Amino acid sequence: MIDLFLSEGYEDDWSEIQKLAQSEDPKAYHTLKKYAMEAFRLRPPVPRILRRVGAHSASIHTDIGDIDVEKDTMLYLDIVSPPASVPLQTDLSLY
């Protein structure tokens, strides 16, 4: 997970994580936990998956338009699109 926070665009998050890690405030642990959960969501150990279409046909909505696929088509899916910043407001029950 550390690779996320050391990558370009996450410098402010990394700085905040370092401050929180040294804090005595009990709320710091909760915020660090949220950073960790978001890191695993944004950079999961397996960011892509292989799936077979089970329905007779399906339409997949993508950034480049809709794609129609037939039953038994194999799809290689990227399941993560990282945001520009880490959304710490995500409810922990959604992980």
C-alpha positions, 0 to 999 in steps of 0.5 A: 500500500505504501507505493500508492502514497509514495507516488506522484499526486499523493504527497499531501496524503503521505505527509498527513500519514506521517503526522498521524502515525506519530500522533497521540490522538486516539482519532489518528488511528481511525484516520490511518485505518481509513487511509489503509482501507482506501489504499487497498481499494485503490491499489488492490493486490489483484487490480484486474480480473478475468470474467466470463459473461453469464447472461445471454447478452450484456451491455457494458458501459465504459468511458469510451462508450457502450460495448455489447457482449455475448454469452461466454465472452471472456472479459479482462477487467480493470476493477480500479480507477484511482481518484485524484485524492484519497476519499477518507469520508468513505464509510468503513462498512462499505469495504 
